[in-house]
Amino acid sequence: MTTETADRGQWKTRAGFILAAAGSAVGLGNIWKFPYITGENGGGLFVLIYLICIALVGIPIMMGEIMIGRAARKQPVAAFHALAGKKSAWAGVGWLGVLAGFVILSYYIVVAGWAMDFTLKSIANFTEPIHDRAEQVATNYRATASIDDMRTLLVERETERELREPLRQLQAQVRPSDWKGYERYTTALGAAGAPDLYRAEILHETYGEEVSAGMQLVLSDADSQLIATWGLLGVGEDEQAQASQELYESTRSRLLEDAKLRPQIEASEAILAQIEERTREARLAVLAVYPLVEVGAAEREAQEIFIRDKATTLVRRNEIFDSVDSAFTQVATDGWTSVFWAALFMLVTIIIVAAGIGSGIERACRLLMPMLFALILIMVVYGAFTSGFAEAVSFVFKPDPHNLKASGVLEALGHAFFTLSLGMGAMITYGSYQATKERLVSQSVTIAVLDTGIALLACLMIFPITFSYGQEPDAGPGLVFKSMPLAFAEIGKGGMLLAILFFGLVVFAALTSAISLLEVVASYFIDQWNWNRKKAAWLFGGVIFLFGVPSAFSMDPNFAMPGWAPSFGKNFFDTMDYLASNWMLPMGGLLIAIYAGWFMPKKMRAAELADAPSALVMGWLVLIRFIAPVLVIIVLAQKVGILDADELLHGLFG
Ligand code: PHE
């Protein structure tokens, strides 16, 4: 083995591989990403689909990757060279992996940096002043607000909460294409109501695509009217209002005459009417929960106390939420702070990778991973005593077909790759450092079960808090940073210690994943170019960091690339995540599955699986040859628009 340089490492202990591979798998994907995409995709059914993806696609491909790594004992590019021949195009899979590692790490360090920032904030005990101020605001409120105001506040908030699910279900009854048509109709009306092109243009800049589609409807037929409205700038307000009213009416009737649009509008409006009806009913029902009537004095007082207590708690929580929310927003929108932390995190990652596999990583994993697990469990138990727990459990575990969105199915699959560190050769690389060959099947299943368990627990830790604060689960990438401090602030004194531990351990979990990402990139230069480890780690760590700078700035209002979000529909950070998770990893995973299932020499496969019962081997072959590739291909087909899965699913279930 000529390319096996001294800088190739090896795990020190038998458990080394499992620890490191689990360390790679368990990371921000579990604690930061999974909860927030579960929240965005409506919960239960998304989780179920994700679990299916883990079982049918994730585990088989995990086995494939480890197998390739163990058989070749080289990093991905070199591994395909060794197994498939020097000239083979399969090495491209390795290249894709190196690229994916590059892209993922570039924004991964930004999120890990936020976690570092929050660790420091926790050491400075940032939740205590939040806690105290909220108490004060609440006490004030209790003393000054009228009982009617309190009641209104409660009823509004609770109605909103009660309605969340039913409304989503009602909305889901509208066909996606109908809804799109309806949205075009309303945006067209909005645009028509804008009295001049100047305002229409602002609308376009603000809302992008949708409005421009809507504008299109106005522009196509109503050119003359628009030209007339151009002239409006010079005329009096009354005339402007009059003219724009006319334009509005004529656009409306014209759109209603459209044979395709009309049924879409009608279908949507029918549901909207139902929604309105439901809202009225819900408000009445909630009002009854907070009765306030002239009965006996004692009874009336009890009613008032009930309302007062509830409203005060609500106000206190709102106050805590606002402060915590702005704490995250501050970091995320401050590009320089984000860059600073990302740099620091990258530095630590580089130092560890430069020091080599197996030295510190294994030992640290052995200690800190169980700690992370224990801390998450503690927070789940805390959550079990909050008012939002029941709602959280049903949100995470109750599959509701109304919440099924095809884009969610796709995201679930992409995330299965991301969370298991699959599709880019991380497991090939780690597998290649294995000296003794433990049982492949049980290794893979262990890693996947650990990883999935932590992801599910993370949801059970976060959502009770989210719900008991009456918040929506779809807070996006800030979810964990916004929800966990709520609990820590609520807990008061002891909250500080929990906060430090929690964010500290998240940083650690991120670190063990980041190491594997950089390792894939660095090991290419170590294995293929005979570079020394230090040079590879420092050089590529540095380059990846530079590539991550725009991600760190992407939520900063002073971001230097203002055209990015409008032209890509997402900010730079989200674009990188989207590219890597939804394209590169599934693509890489597909190719790895095809290679491991169809092209890898039979003898090698057999050698790796020598200890597995033949039924298991058969099962794996079916999964990796047929099921996994087909599922991934379906996903990619939908991505490129060959298949409109939203419509398809609506047809099947709706
Ligand atoms: N699995 C890691 C996580 O969940 C991320 C990762 C992806 C690491 C791909 C390595 C390779 O955070």
Residues whose N, C-alpha, C, O or C-beta is under 5 A from the ligand:
A	BS01	LIG	S24 A25 V26 G27 L28 G29 N30 F418 T419 L420 S421 L422 A426 S513 S516 L517
